[in-house]
Each structure stands twice: as structure tokens, then as C-alpha cells.
Amino acid sequence: MKQIQKGSALIVILIVIAILAVAGFLLLKNKNANLLSHPNLPAQSNTADQSIKSDSDLTNAQKDLDNTDVDGAIDPELNQNDTEVKSFAPRIRLKNGTSTNWSGYAAQTSLSSPQNNAISDVKGSWVVPAVTCTSTNTYSSAWVGIDGYSDNSVEQTGTEHDCIGGKPVYSAWYEIYPKPSFRVNLPVKAGDNISAEVKYVANNQFRLTLTNTTTGQTFITNQKAKAQRQSAEWIMEAPWSGGVLPLSNFGTISFSNANATINGHTGSINDSTWQNDKITMTNESGTPKATPSDLSNGGSSFNVAWNSN
């Protein structure tokens, strides 16, 4: 009788082990299938690094983006839930011609009464500036975009040039404000030539393209936004994080190839079919922080000069 009991116990143990092994296999298979079929996994393009390193990075990207197609890699080192993430906000206006966070140019059908759904495309190029750093952390960003001059959303992509711990830090990003900004794996450094485009496709869909023409690498993403499409911009910005951040000493940055498509017509910033605003960045007392030059090359080029933090 004891022999039979021992044999039965051994059989039960073997059955339990077999059940656990099968359950573990099915769980692993299901997890891998979910990862491979994840709708926000970046498609292959010619960006430098196409990988998202962990499930948690993928989950954060999905929750914060709420997007339709990402055709390039989001930088997994940037936690988009981090309270230190900066935003590139709508213009904080003092009056026409000045702002506490923007310097550059904006174009609209009318500065006093802009038409909705007018802007369908904006393009521009610039050279990534070499920032001069001190012990103070400072920040700056160059971008092109739609909206933000006279409304509260912005669809934009560009480069950032910061001083952190006394050293220059360069990166590329996009933002569908008021959603968070997203750093992307498009390597940039001082002196690189950048080309950017924000295009309205249809049905609240925007395509944002950022190309480092020096390296030949491109980032493209399709994003959804309910936007008024009132304005086109070419901007050097002091980013925002709980307030306007100190502006990096970028020296002078050169914008070129600036054009927009407004009501189906494509032209440069100063095209006669619309109006433009030349925007100087100042502090609250009116002291200049960054000053744009007059337009050149038929209205498609200008510089922005740093004045102060």
C-alpha cells in the first residue's frame, strides 16, 4: 500500500511540473506576440537608432503620444512623464512684434483677424548654432511650425541647443502642443544643416519631417491634432518649464528657405498675399533677449542674434 501511495505522489508531481512548463511557454509566447504587434513600434527609416529598449519605454510612448504612426525612433532615454521635460509653448505675447519666449517671424492671412484652416504647409532650414556655456544651465530651440502665434496649440519640429553643467547639449525633437515634447533619435551637433517641414495632410493629420542634411538622416512622424491652422512660424525659442527658461547664448542663428502654403498659395515669409510679424524676444521690462534681422533673399532668409539670458 505504501508503494502505491509513493507512486501516485510521483505521478502527481510530474503532472504539476508539466502543467507549469506549458503555462510558462504560453505566457512567453503571448508576451512576444504582443510586443511584435505593438502599433506604436517605430518603422525602419534612416535614423541612427531604431530601437526602444524596454516594454516600459514602449508603454510610456503609447500613453503620452496618443498618435497615429511614428515613422522614426523616440529616444528611450527621455522619460516623457518626467516633470523636467521642457515644452515649446505658444507665443507669450507682450504686443505685436515682441514676445517673452519667441524670436523670429510668423505669417497669417491677417495679424488682427486671422483665418482658420488657412495654413497647410511650412518649411525652413537653419544651421545648428554653437552655444557658449557658463556654469548656469540655459536652453534654446529652433523650429518651424503651424499655430501658436494667435491660438493655443502648436504643431512643430526642431532642434534644441542647451548648456547643462557647463557643457553644450544638442538634440532633435517634435511637439504637438499641449501634448509633451518628444526627443527623437536624429543626431545633431553644432554646424549641422537642418531642414524642417510641418504639413497638414487631411482629417486633422499632420506630417512632421526633420532632416539633418549634413548627415543625410531624416525623422518623419504623422500626428493627429485638432488645430486652427491660423499661422506659420520660423522661431528661435526660450523653452518653458514652469516658466520661461534662461536663454542659451547661441550667438547668431541663420534661417533660410523659409516658405509657407496659405490658402493653397506658396510663398516666402513676406509674400504680398498675407501679413507677417517680426518678433523680438524680450524680458518683461522690454530688454531684448534675441533679435531677428530684416528678411533677405526675397523674404526667405533671416538671422536671429542673441542679446541676453
Residue, then its C-alpha position, 0 to 999 in steps of 0.5 A: m500500500k505504501q508503494i502505491q501511495k509513493g507512486s501516485a505522489l510521483i505521478v502527481i508531481l510530474i503532472v504539476i511540473a508539466i502543467l507549469a512548463v506549458a503555462g510558462f511557454l504560453l505566457l512567453k509566447n503571448k508576451n512576444a506576440n504582443l510586443l511584435s504587434h505593438p502599433n506604436l513600434p517605430a518603422q525602419s527609416n534612416t535614423a541612427d537608432q531604431s530601437i526602444k529598449s524596454d516594454s516600459d519605454l514602449t508603454n510610456a510612448q503609447k500613453d503620452l503620444d496618443n498618435t497615429d504612426v511614428d515613422g522614426a525612433i523616440d529616444p528611450e532615454l527621455n522619460q516623457n512623464d518626467t516633470e523636467v521635460k521642457s515644452f515649446a509653448p505658444r507665443i507669450r505675447l507682450k504686443n505685436g512684434t515682441s514676445t517673452n519666449w519667441s524670436g523670429y517671424a510668423a505669417q497669417t492671412s491677417l495679424s488682427s483677424p486671422q483665418n482658420n484652416a488657412i495654413s497647410d504647409v511650412k518649411g525652413s532650414w537653419v544651421v545648428p548654432a554653437v552655444t557658449c556655456t557658463s556654469t548656469n544651465t540655459y536652453s534654446s530651440a529652433w523650429v518651424g511650425i503651424d499655430g501658436y502665434s494667435d491660438n493655443s496649440v502648436e504643431q512643430t519640429g526642431t532642434e534644441h541647443d542647451c548648456i547643462g553643467g557647463k557643457p553644450v547639449y544638442s538634440a532633435w525633437y517634435e511637439i504637438y502642443p499641449k501634448p509633451s515634447f518628444r526627443v527623437n533619435l536624429p543626431v545633431k551637433a553644432g554646424d549641422n544643416i537642418s531642414a524642417e517641414v510641418k504639413y497638414v495632410a487631411n482629417n486633422q493629420f499632420r506630417l512632421t519631417l526633420t532632416n539633418t542634411t549634413t548627415g543625410q538622416t531624416f525623422i518623419t512622424n504623422q500626428k493627429a491634432k485638432a488645430q486652427r491652422q491660423s499661422a506659420e512660424w520660423i522661431m528661435e525659442a526660450p523653452w518653458s518649464g514652469g516658466v520661461l527658461p534662461l536663454s542659451n547664448f547661441g550667438t547668431i542663428s541663420f534661417s533660410n528657405a523659409n516658405a509657407t502654403i496659405n490658402g493653397h498659395t506658396g510663398s516666402i515669409n513676406d509674400s504680398t498675399w498675407q501679413n507677417d510679424k517680426i518678433t523680438m524676444t524680450n524680458e518683461s521690462g522690454t530688454p531684448k533677449a534675441t533679435p531677428s534681422d530684416l528678411s533677405n533673399g526675397g523674404s526667405s532668409f533671416n538671422v536671429a542674434w542673441n542679446s541676453n539670458 
